[in-house]
Amino acid sequence: MPKAHALPSAALDPQLLACLRACADGARLAILRLLARDAYSVQELATILGLGQATVSHHLKTLADTGLLRLQRDGTHRFYRRAHRPNPPALGDRTLTALFEELDEAPLSDDLAAGVTAVLAERGARSQAFFARNAEAFEASQDLIALPDRYLPLLAEWLPVRGRSALEIGPGLGAFLPTLLRRFEQVWAVDNSEEMLRRCADRLQAEGHPLPQFHCGAFERLPQNTPVPGGQEVVVLAMVLHHCPTPAQLAAAAAQALAAKGALLIAELSPHEQAWVGDACGDLWLGIEPEQQDRWAAEGGALLEERQFLTLRNGFQIHLSRYERRDTPLGAAEARSTP
C-alpha cells in the first residue's frame, strides 16, 4: 500500500476547517446565500426556509461561531448578515470567497424566493401602513430625530449649480425638492407611499414651487419599463434607508441609476439603540452602518468620495455621504472586497 503523504500545514488551518464543516449543510448554505446582502431575523429565516425557529437558531449559531455571520442588534430584535471578508484576504479567505461567489451566482429556488417575497412584503406593508397613518404628523416625527434643515443644506453643498436631471427617492414632504427644482432642468421624485406623494405635491403647490415628475413605487423594484429614466446626474436618498425593507437593494439601485461620474448623495442615521423610533417614526432599522452602506453603493458602481458626520443633542448621529459612479459598475465580488 502506498504511503500517505501529509497535507501542508496551511491546508489544516483549524479556522478554515471549522468554516468548511459549518458550510457542509444544505440549510446553512441556503442561509449564507440569503444573508449575502440583506439581514434577516431568526423568525424571518424560519419563514423563508420553512424550518422551526429552534433549528434555524442552531444553524445560525454554528455559522456565527466560525465568523461566517455577523449579529446586528436593532433594539430588542436580532438580525444576521453574512460577515464581510477582509481585504487583503487572510488564510483560507480565497477558498471561502470562491464558495460565496458560487452561492451568490446560483438563483434562489422557487420556495426560497417565495419566502423572501413574503417576508419583504410584510416589512414593506408595515412601512407603508405607518406612512399612510402618519403622513400628516410626519414632520412632528422628524423633529424627534432631526429636522431636515439640519442636514439638507449640507447635502445641497454637493450639488452642481446647474444640471440636467436629478432624482430624489423618498422625498417625504418635499423639503429638498425646491433646491433640486431650482438647479436641474428635470427632477423626478419616487416614493412607495401615494399619500406621502400627494401631501408632497400639495405642499409644493401651496408654497408656489413647480412640481417634479412623480412616480409611486419601491424604487429598488421598479419594472424595466418604468417611466423613471436612468442616467441621472444626481440621486438623493435623505433619511430613507432606515425606513426601507431592503436597504442594500435600494442603495445599489440608486447607484445604478446614475450617469457616469454622477453623484449619489445619502443622508442617513448612524447605528443607535433608541428602539422607540420604530413605533414613533416608522423606522425598520436602528440606523445604517456607513461601511455597510459603502459596500451597497459599490455594488451599484458608486464609490465613496466624501463623508461628513453630524452629531445631534438627542443622542443621534447622521452621516452624509457623496458617492461617484464609475464608468463601469463593480462586479459583486469586487464590491464585497471594497474596504
C-alpha positions as CSV (number, residue, x, y, z in Angstrom):
1,M,0.0,0.0,0.0
2,P,1.5,3.4,-1.0
3,K,2.4,5.6,1.9
4,A,0.0,8.5,2.5
5,H,1.5,12.0,2.2
6,A,0.8,14.6,4.9
7,L,-1.1,17.6,3.9
8,P,0.7,21.0,4.2
9,S,0.0,22.7,7.5
10,A,-1.8,25.6,5.8
11,A,-4.4,23.2,4.4
12,L,-5.2,22.1,8.0
13,D,-5.8,25.5,9.4
14,P,-8.3,25.0,12.2
15,Q,-10.4,28.1,11.4
16,L,-10.7,27.2,7.7
17,L,-11.7,23.6,8.6
18,A,-14.3,24.8,11.1
19,C,-15.8,27.1,8.4
20,L,-15.9,24.4,5.8
21,R,-17.6,22.0,8.3
22,A,-20.1,24.7,9.1
23,C,-20.9,25.1,5.4
24,A,-21.3,21.4,4.8
25,D,-25.1,21.5,5.3
26,G,-27.8,22.4,2.8
27,A,-29.8,24.6,5.2
28,R,-26.7,26.5,6.3
29,L,-25.6,27.1,2.6
30,A,-29.1,28.5,2.0
31,I,-28.7,30.8,5.0
32,L,-25.4,32.1,3.7
33,R,-26.9,32.7,0.3
34,L,-29.8,34.6,1.8
35,L,-27.6,36.7,4.0
36,A,-25.2,37.8,1.3
37,R,-26.7,41.3,1.1
38,D,-29.8,41.5,3.3
39,A,-30.2,41.0,7.0
40,Y,-32.9,38.7,8.4
41,S,-34.1,37.8,11.9
42,V,-34.4,34.2,13.1
43,Q,-38.2,34.3,12.7
44,E,-37.9,35.7,9.1
45,L,-35.3,33.0,8.2
46,A,-37.6,30.3,9.7
47,T,-40.4,31.6,7.5
48,I,-38.2,31.6,4.3
49,L,-36.7,28.2,5.0
50,G,-39.8,26.5,6.2
51,L,-38.0,25.3,9.4
52,G,-38.6,25.7,13.1
53,Q,-37.0,28.7,14.9
54,A,-35.0,26.4,17.2
55,T,-33.5,24.6,14.1
56,V,-32.7,27.9,12.4
57,S,-31.1,29.3,15.7
58,H,-28.9,26.2,15.8
59,H,-27.7,26.7,12.2
60,L,-27.1,30.4,12.9
61,K,-25.0,29.7,16.0
62,T,-22.9,27.2,14.1
63,L,-22.2,29.8,11.3
64,A,-21.7,32.7,13.7
65,D,-19.3,30.7,15.9
66,T,-16.9,30.3,12.9
67,G,-17.1,34.0,12.0
68,L,-19.2,33.5,8.8
69,L,-22.1,35.6,10.1
70,R,-22.4,38.9,12.0
71,L,-25.1,39.6,14.5
72,Q,-26.8,43.0,14.2
73,R,-28.9,44.1,17.1
74,D,-31.8,46.5,16.4
75,G,-33.3,47.2,19.8
76,T,-34.9,44.0,21.0
77,H,-34.5,42.4,17.5
78,R,-31.5,40.4,16.4
79,F,-30.7,40.3,12.7
80,Y,-27.9,38.4,10.9
81,R,-25.8,39.3,8.0
82,R,-23.0,37.4,6.2
83,A,-19.7,38.6,7.6
84,H,-17.6,40.8,5.3
85,R,-14.4,39.0,4.2
86,P,-11.2,41.0,4.9
87,N,-9.1,42.6,2.1
88,P,-6.4,41.6,1.7
89,P,-7.7,38.1,2.4
90,A,-6.5,36.1,5.4
91,L,-5.6,32.4,5.3
92,G,-8.5,30.5,3.8
93,D,-10.4,33.5,2.7
94,R,-9.8,32.8,-1.0
95,T,-11.4,29.4,-0.5
96,L,-14.5,30.9,1.2
97,T,-14.7,33.8,-1.3
98,A,-14.8,31.2,-4.2
99,L,-17.6,29.3,-2.3
100,F,-19.6,32.5,-1.7
101,E,-19.3,33.5,-5.4
102,E,-20.7,30.1,-6.4
103,L,-23.5,30.6,-3.9
104,D,-24.3,34.1,-5.0
105,E,-24.4,33.3,-8.7
106,A,-27.0,30.5,-8.1
107,P,-30.6,31.6,-8.4
108,L,-32.8,31.1,-5.4
109,S,-35.1,28.1,-5.5
110,D,-38.8,28.8,-6.1
111,D,-39.6,28.0,-2.4
112,L,-36.9,30.3,-1.1
113,A,-37.8,33.1,-3.5
114,A,-41.4,32.9,-2.4
115,G,-40.4,33.0,1.2
116,V,-38.2,36.1,0.7
117,T,-41.0,37.8,-1.2
118,A,-43.4,37.1,1.7
119,V,-41.0,38.4,4.3
120,L,-40.1,41.6,2.4
121,A,-43.8,42.2,1.6
122,E,-44.6,42.1,5.3
123,R,-41.8,44.6,6.0
124,G,-43.0,46.9,3.2
125,A,-46.6,46.6,4.4
126,R,-45.5,47.8,7.9
127,S,-43.7,50.7,6.5
128,Q,-46.5,51.7,4.1
129,A,-49.1,51.4,6.8
130,F,-47.1,53.7,9.1
131,F,-46.8,56.4,6.5
132,A,-50.5,56.0,5.4
133,R,-51.5,56.5,9.1
134,N,-49.0,59.2,9.9
135,A,-48.4,61.3,6.8
136,E,-50.0,64.3,8.4
137,A,-47.8,64.0,11.5
138,F,-44.6,63.2,9.5
139,E,-42.9,66.5,10.3
140,A,-43.5,66.1,14.0
141,S,-42.0,62.6,14.0
142,Q,-38.9,64.1,12.1
143,D,-38.5,66.6,14.9
144,L,-37.9,63.7,17.3
145,I,-34.7,62.9,15.5
146,A,-33.5,65.7,13.2
147,L,-35.4,68.4,11.2
148,P,-34.4,68.5,7.5
149,D,-32.9,72.0,7.9
150,R,-30.1,70.4,10.0
151,Y,-28.7,68.2,7.2
152,L,-30.3,69.2,3.8
153,P,-28.2,72.4,3.5
154,L,-25.1,70.2,3.8
155,L,-26.3,67.9,1.0
156,A,-27.0,71.0,-1.1
157,E,-23.3,72.0,-0.9
158,W,-22.5,68.9,-3.0
159,L,-25.0,69.8,-5.8
160,P,-23.8,71.4,-9.1
161,V,-25.0,75.0,-9.7
162,R,-26.9,73.8,-12.7
163,G,-27.7,70.4,-14.1
164,R,-29.8,68.4,-16.5
165,S,-31.6,65.8,-14.4
166,A,-31.9,64.7,-10.7
167,L,-33.9,62.1,-8.8
168,E,-34.9,62.0,-5.2
169,I,-36.0,58.7,-3.7
170,G,-38.3,59.0,-0.7
171,P,-38.7,62.8,-0.7
172,G,-41.1,62.9,2.3
173,L,-43.0,66.2,2.2
174,G,-40.6,67.6,-0.4
175,A,-38.2,69.7,1.8
176,F,-35.3,69.1,-0.6
177,L,-37.2,69.2,-3.9
178,P,-37.3,73.1,-4.2
179,T,-33.5,73.0,-4.2
180,L,-33.4,70.4,-6.9
181,L,-36.0,72.1,-9.0
182,R,-34.1,75.4,-9.0
183,R,-30.9,73.7,-10.2
184,F,-32.0,70.9,-12.6
185,E,-33.9,71.0,-15.8
186,Q,-35.8,67.8,-14.9
187,V,-36.5,66.4,-11.5
188,W,-38.1,63.1,-10.5
189,A,-39.5,62.1,-7.1
190,V,-40.2,58.5,-6.3
191,D,-41.9,57.2,-3.2
192,N,-43.8,54.0,-2.4
193,S,-46.5,55.9,-0.5
194,E,-49.2,57.5,-2.5
195,E,-50.3,59.5,0.5
196,M,-46.9,61.0,1.0
197,L,-46.6,61.9,-2.7
198,R,-50.0,63.6,-2.6
199,R,-49.1,65.6,0.5
200,C,-45.7,66.4,-1.0
201,A,-47.4,67.8,-4.2
202,D,-49.9,69.8,-2.1
203,R,-47.2,71.4,-0.1
204,L,-45.1,72.3,-3.1
205,Q,-48.1,73.9,-4.9
206,A,-49.1,75.8,-1.7
207,E,-45.6,77.3,-1.5
208,G,-45.6,78.2,-5.2
209,H,-43.0,75.7,-6.4
210,P,-43.2,73.8,-9.7
211,L,-43.8,70.1,-9.4
212,P,-41.3,67.4,-10.3
213,Q,-42.3,64.2,-12.2
214,F,-43.8,62.0,-9.5
215,H,-43.8,58.2,-9.6
216,C,-45.2,55.8,-6.9
217,G,-43.4,52.6,-6.3
218,A,-40.5,50.9,-4.5
219,F,-37.5,52.2,-6.5
220,E,-35.4,49.1,-6.0
221,R,-38.2,47.0,-7.6
222,L,-39.4,49.3,-10.4
223,P,-40.0,47.3,-13.6
224,Q,-37.8,47.7,-16.6
225,N,-40.5,49.8,-18.5
226,T,-40.8,52.4,-15.7
227,P,-41.0,56.0,-16.9
228,V,-38.3,57.0,-14.4
229,P,-35.1,57.4,-16.6
230,G,-31.7,56.2,-15.7
231,G,-28.5,58.2,-16.3
232,Q,-29.3,60.7,-13.6
233,E,-26.6,63.3,-12.7
234,V,-27.7,63.3,-9.1
235,V,-29.6,60.8,-7.0
236,V,-30.6,61.7,-3.4
237,L,-31.6,59.5,-0.5
238,A,-32.2,61.6,2.5
239,M,-33.0,59.6,5.7
240,V,-34.6,56.9,3.7
241,L,-32.6,53.7,4.0
242,H,-33.6,53.0,7.7
243,H,-37.2,53.0,6.5
244,C,-36.6,50.6,3.6
245,P,-37.3,46.8,3.8
246,T,-34.3,46.2,1.6
247,P,-31.7,49.0,2.1
248,A,-28.9,47.0,0.3
249,Q,-31.0,46.7,-2.8
250,L,-32.2,50.3,-2.7
251,A,-28.6,51.8,-2.3
252,A,-27.3,49.6,-5.1
253,A,-30.3,50.5,-7.4
254,A,-29.8,54.2,-6.6
255,A,-26.1,54.0,-7.7
256,Q,-27.1,52.1,-10.8
257,A,-29.5,55.0,-11.8
258,L,-26.6,57.4,-12.1
259,A,-24.8,58.5,-15.2
260,A,-21.1,58.1,-15.4
261,K,-19.5,60.5,-12.9
262,G,-22.9,61.1,-11.4
263,A,-23.3,61.8,-7.7
264,L,-25.2,59.7,-5.2
265,L,-26.0,61.8,-2.1
266,I,-27.1,60.0,1.1
267,A,-28.0,61.4,4.5
268,E,-28.6,58.5,6.9
269,L,-28.8,57.8,10.6
270,S,-25.8,56.1,12.2
271,P,-26.5,53.0,14.2
272,H,-28.1,53.7,17.6
273,E,-30.1,51.9,20.3
274,Q,-33.2,54.0,20.7
275,A,-35.8,51.4,19.8
276,W,-38.8,53.7,20.3
277,V,-38.2,55.1,16.8
278,G,-39.8,52.0,15.3
279,D,-43.2,52.9,16.7
280,A,-42.8,56.7,16.7
281,C,-41.1,57.2,13.3
282,G,-41.8,54.0,11.3
283,D,-38.1,53.0,11.3
284,L,-37.4,49.5,10.2
285,W,-33.7,49.7,11.1
286,L,-31.9,51.4,14.0
287,G,-29.5,53.2,11.8
288,I,-27.2,52.1,9.0
289,E,-23.5,51.4,9.3
290,P,-21.5,53.7,7.0
291,E,-19.2,51.0,5.9
292,Q,-22.1,48.7,5.0
293,Q,-23.7,51.5,3.1
294,D,-20.4,52.0,1.1
295,R,-20.4,48.3,0.1
296,W,-24.1,48.6,-1.1
297,A,-23.3,51.6,-3.2
298,A,-20.2,49.9,-4.6
299,E,-22.4,47.0,-5.8
300,G,-24.2,49.6,-8.0
301,G,-20.9,51.0,-9.2
302,A,-20.5,54.1,-7.0
303,L,-17.6,54.7,-4.7
304,L,-17.3,57.0,-1.7
305,E,-15.8,60.4,-2.4
306,E,-16.6,62.4,0.7
307,R,-18.3,62.0,4.1
308,Q,-19.3,64.2,7.0
309,F,-20.8,63.4,10.4
310,L,-23.5,65.5,12.1
311,T,-23.9,64.8,15.9
312,L,-27.3,65.8,17.4
313,R,-28.0,66.7,21.0
314,N,-30.7,64.0,21.4
315,G,-28.1,61.1,21.0
316,F,-28.5,60.5,17.3
317,Q,-25.8,60.9,14.6
318,I,-26.2,61.4,10.9
319,H,-23.6,60.6,8.3
320,L,-23.7,62.5,5.0
321,S,-22.0,60.7,2.1
322,R,-21.2,61.6,-1.5
323,Y,-20.5,58.8,-4.0
324,E,-19.4,58.9,-7.6
325,R,-20.5,56.5,-10.3
326,R,-17.7,54.7,-12.1
327,D,-17.9,54.3,-15.9
328,T,-18.1,50.6,-15.4
329,P,-20.1,49.2,-12.5
330,L,-18.3,47.0,-10.0
331,G,-19.0,43.3,-10.0
332,A,-20.5,41.7,-6.9
333,A,-17.2,40.1,-5.9
334,E,-15.3,43.3,-6.3
335,A,-17.9,45.3,-4.4
336,R,-17.7,42.8,-1.5
337,S,-13.9,43.3,-1.3
338,T,-14.0,47.1,-1.3
339,P,-12.8,48.4,2.0
